């Protein structure tokens, strides 16, 4: 079902450590980190992926500057295009909770498919603003600077066997220490292995784990290109493909972390409606915390949050009661779920469905429209950042959640439904700049 192919990667050849030119994905970079990445190297990919916002002159903006950096670095030999197509196999080693882990990611170009074709499966709703930003960048650079992260099923280990054989060769390049992770990359060009991988994926579905906005951007770009040229989506033009990193759902290094919610712009009446709703329909445990919650405070709250996770939805709220966090569970779960909009059991059983439909859209009265959610909510996978946002007044409310499981993601995607925005955080993020994919070949 999926047309997965090798490609001629665009890679750094600066002579400086590879780690100096890499950057995290654009959507997890804040202003301070953006400046630190600018300072790390004059060739850091941040200048392309997420350039500074500076006064715009005619024909000069962050997107044209990204295009110019990419063009100049290519002419100078800072970036070099591989002569032959390859799959790029990454061993992504990292530490989490004092445990050493490793995840495998296969970098490839994949033919774009509309959602209704059932080849690439989404699981989240998207927001409009990030898609405008990514489209502007794609139109200016005509390069997939960062990948879309997808999962696939490999029940018989067919792809795993091919990838293991690929590691018998010497790695092509790597970075031993980037953000507490180690990256080792093999360029897979053996015709038997590339043909085997293409054949395997021709019978596979791909489930988007991270990068919904980038995928929808690529679809929109392709539609425009096809309309302008009169071509169809079956040809080998670069606009018919997109850059992906692929991981098996059975990979032991696959880790999903929670994404916590922070709410702002609430009126006193909205917050009171939330308090009354919780008192009426939820059991609440009060966990004392300092005004500036310590690491021990957060550890205690997270311990109560994860206790019994999977048995019933459970959330931890900062901002409703001074000097404490509230850990809440439903008094009557069936009654609450009976009020959810018409949807499948897979979607109804998600903690985040209940959180959004009952607490956020229900008690707080925040509209379901994507733009309204974007104005009212922000997101983080750090519990400390969520709690701190309430302490400093950037948010009125922080809601800590448990992570969504991979099997839940797959179940929702396969029936064509969507989870609330920011339902999963796959850790760690593969950096931008390791390999890039120009559309023109």
N, C-alpha and C positions, 0 to 999 in steps of 0.2 A: 504493500500500500504506500509506503514512504519511499520517495526517490532520494536516497542519501548518497552523496558523492564526495570524493576527494576534491581539493582545490589548491590553487597556488597561493599559499599564504604570504602575507606581507609582514616581515619581521624586523625587529631592531638589530642593527649591527654597529652600535656606537663605540664598542670597546669599553664602555663603562659597565658597572654591574647592572644586570637586567632589572634588579629590584628598584633601581633609581628611576626607571622610566615607566614602571607600571603604576596603575591606579585602581582603586576599588570601582565597582560599578557606579555609574553617575548618580543613581537614586539613593545612595547611602553616604554621599559626600556632603558635609556641611562646609560653611564658609572658611572656618579655621583650617580644616584639612585641605581644602582647595588651595589655600595659600601655601601650606606646607609642601604640597605636591609641586607647586610652581617652583619652590625653592630647591626641591630635591635634585632637579636636573633641568637644563634648558630644553631638553628633548622629552620631558615627561609627557605622557599621552593625555594628561589632564587638559593640555592646551587644545587638543582636538575633541576629546570626549565631553568636557564640561568647562569651556573657556570662561574667563572672567567676563562679567557684565560691565562694559565700559561705555562711555558716550558713543552713540552710533553716528557715523558720518555717512554720507551718500556712498553706498556700495561697500561699507565697512561695518561689520557687526560680528558678533561672536561666531557665527556660522561661516562667514566668509574668511574670518581669521583662521578657523579650524581647517578650512580647505587650503589656505595658503601655507599653513604649517605643514600639513600633510604633503603638499606638492614640493615644498622646499626641502623637507627631510628626505623625500624620495630622490630628488635630484642630487642631493649632497651625499647619498649613500648611507644616511642614518637609518633609513628604512629600505629594505631590499626585498624584492619579490622572488620567491622560490621559482626555479626554472621548471620543475616538474610538479604536478599535482600530488597531494598527499592527504591522508587522514592524519591528524595530529592527536596522539594519544597522551593524555596527561595523568600522571599519578600525583594526586593532591594529598600530601601527608600533613596532618595537623594534630594538635592536642586539644582535648576538651574534657574538662573535669578531671584533669590529671591522667587521662587515658590517651594513649597514642592511637590514632586512627589513620586510614587512608581511603580515598575515594577515587574512582577512575572516571575520566571524562573524555569522550571521543569528540574532537572538533571536526566538523564537516559542514558542507553546504547542502541544504535540503530544499527540494522544490516546494514552493509555497502552495498551500491548499486552502480553499475557503472552509470556514467552519462546517458547513453542511456536508462537505465531502467525507468527514469522519476520519481523516488521516492524522491531523493535528488537533488535539483536544484541549480546549481551555477549561479553567475551573474558577476563574475570578472575573468580576466586572472590572472595567477599566475607567480611568478618569480622563477628561478631555485635554487638560493642559499638558501633561507629559507627552501625549501623542503629537501635539503641535510642535513641541520642542524637538522630539526625535525626528519628525518628518523634515523640519528645517535643516537639521544636521545631515540627514541622508541625502537630501536634494543638493546640498552644497558640496559634500565630499564624495558622493557616489561610492561610499565604502561602509561596510558593516564593521564599525570600530569595536563593537562589543557583541557578544553572542546572546542567543536565547537559550535558556537552560531547560532541557526536556528529559523526561523519563521514558523508559521502554520496558516491556516485559521480556524476560529471557528465561523461561521456565526450564528449558532443557540445557541451559548453559552454552548454547551454540556460539553466541557472540563472545561470551567470556573466554571460551577456548581460543577463538581467533585472536582476541586481544592479548591473551597470555603468550601466544606464539609470537606476536609482534614484539614483545619485550625481550626476546632472545637477542635481538640486534642491539647495538649501542644506542643510547639516547642521543637525540640531535642537539638538544640544549636544555637548559633548566635554570632554576633559581633556588639555591639551597635554603635561603632564609628570607622569606617575604611575609611580613605580618604574622610571625609565629607559625608559618607554614613552609613546606618545601614542595617545589614544583619540578617534576622531571618529565620531559616531553620527548616522545618518539615520533619521527616522521615515517608513517607507514606507507610504503610505496610498493611492496611486494605484490605483484599482480594476483597471486593466489589469495592473499589476505584481503586485498581491496575488493576483489570479485566476490569473495565469501561474505564480506561485510555488506556489500550492496545487495546481495541475494537475501541475506538475513533480514535486512530492514525493508525489503520489498514486501514482506509479509507482516510488518509491524505497524502498530499505531504509536504515535508519540504524544505524550501528555506534558503540556507546558507546566513546568514547576516555577519558573521565574522568567519574566520578560514578555508578559501579555501586551504591554504597550508597544514594545518594539515589534512584536509580530503583527499586530494590527496596523502599525505604521508601514511595515513592509508590504502588507496586503494593499493598503491604500496607494502606495507608491507604484506597485505593479499595475493596479487598475488604471491609474493615470497614464503610465507608460504604454499600456496596451491600447488605450483609447487614442493616444497620439500617433501610434505607429500602425494601427490596424492589425497587429499581430495577435496571437492567442497565447495562452499560458503553457503551451506544450513545448515551446522551443527552448533552446539552451541559452537564451539571453540571461545576463546576470541578474536582471530585475525579476526573473522568475524564481530565483533562489534566495535563501536567507542563511545566515551564519548561525549554527547551533552547537551547543555542547550537550552530549548525550550520555546519560548514566542509567544503568540498570536499576530497577526498583528493588532488586535483591542485593544490591551492593552493600556490604556491611558498613561502609563508611558514610552512607546516606543519613544525614542528620537534619531534622526539622526543629526549629526553635519557634517559640510563640512570638507574635507581634502584638504588643500591648496598645491600648487605645488611650488617647488624651483628648478631652473635650474642652472647648472654649466657647465664649459668647453666650453662655447660658444665663437666662434670667433667674431671679429668685424663685419665681413661680415654677419654672422648669425643674430646678433642683428640689423644690419641695414636693413636686409631683413624683420625682424619682424616690425620695425618702418614703413617701406614703405607699408607693407601689412595692418597694422592698419590704416595708413593714407588713404589708397585707399578704404578700405572696411568696416571701422568701424567708428562710432561716438565716440569721446573721450571727456570726461569731466575731467578737471584738478582739483585735490583736493590738496591744499597746505599742506605739512607736514614738520616737522622739520627733520634735518639730522638723529637724533635719535628720531623716531616718538613717541610722548607721547601717553598716554592712550586716551586722548581727540582726538588726530589726528586719531588714529586707529578707535575710535568709529565713527568719522565723515566719514571715508572711508567706513567702514562696513555699515553705514547707507545709503550711496549712492549705495553700492553694492546690498543691499537687497531691495531697492526701486524698485518696479515693478517686483520683482523676480517671476518667473512663467509665465510672459508675453513674455519675450524674454531673451535669454542668456545674461549674464552680468558678466564681470570679472574686477578685480582691479589689476593693475600691479605696482609693485615697482621695480625701478632700471633702467628704461628707461629715466626718466627725473629727474635731481637733484632737490630736494626741493619739489617734488610733486609725487602723485600717479595718475595714469590714470585709470579711470573707463570707460570701453568700451562696446558698444552695436553694433550689426550689422546694417549697412545701409540698406542692402537688405538680410534678413534672408533666404528667399526662394532661392536666388541665391547661397548663401553659402552652404545651405543644398543640393542643386543640385549637388555639387561637392563631396559629401561624398561617400565613397565606398558603393557598393550595400548592403543594410541592411534594416531591418524592420522599420516601422514608430516609434515603441517604442524606438529603439536605436537611430534613427536619431534625435529624439526630445530631447535627453538628452543634457544639457549644456556641460557636459564633453566630449561627442562625438565630438561636434564642437570644443571645446578647443584643444583636442588632434589632431584631423585630420587636422584642418585648421592652428592653431597657432603653435603647437608643432612639428607635423610631416611636415606640409606644410611650413609656413614661416621660422621656425627655422631649418628645414631639419633634425630633429632628427629621426633616423630610427625607424621603428615600431617593430623591434625585441625586445623581452622582455629584453634581456641582454643590448641592447643599451639604452632602456628607464631607466633601473636600473642604468647605468653609468651616465646618464645625469640628472636624476630627483631625488629629495628626497621629503618627504611629512611630513606635520604636520597639526594638527587640531587647532593650536594656530596661530592666525593672527600676534600676537606680535613676535613669533618665526620666522615666515616667513619674516617679515620686518627686524628683527634684523640680519638674515642671510645675507641679502643684505648689511646692514650697515657695518658689520665686514668683508665682502668680502668672506664669505663662499659660497655664491651664487651670481650670476650676476643678477638674475631675480627672483622675487616672484610673483606668480599669486594667488590671493584670489578668491575663488569660492563660490557659494551658495550650500547648501546641496541638495543631491539627495533624492527624496521622496520615502517612502516605496512602494507606488503603482507603481512607475517607476521601482523599483528593481524587484517587482513581475512580471510586464509585460515583462521585458527583460528576466528574468529567464524562464518564461513559454514558450517562443518561442525558447529557446535553444541558445540564443545569449549571448555575454559577454560584460560587460562594461569595460572601461579602468581600469587599476590597481588602487587600493585605491580610489574607488568611494564613499564609505560610511564609516562613523565613528559612530557606535552605542554607545551611552553614557548613563550611565557610564559603564565601563568594569567590569564584574564580576571577582573577584580576583582568582588567582591560589592558590591552597592549601586548599580551603574550603572543597572540597571532591576530591579524586583522584580515578581512576579506574584501578586496576591491570588487565592485560589481562588474567592471569591465575586464575581460580576459582576452 
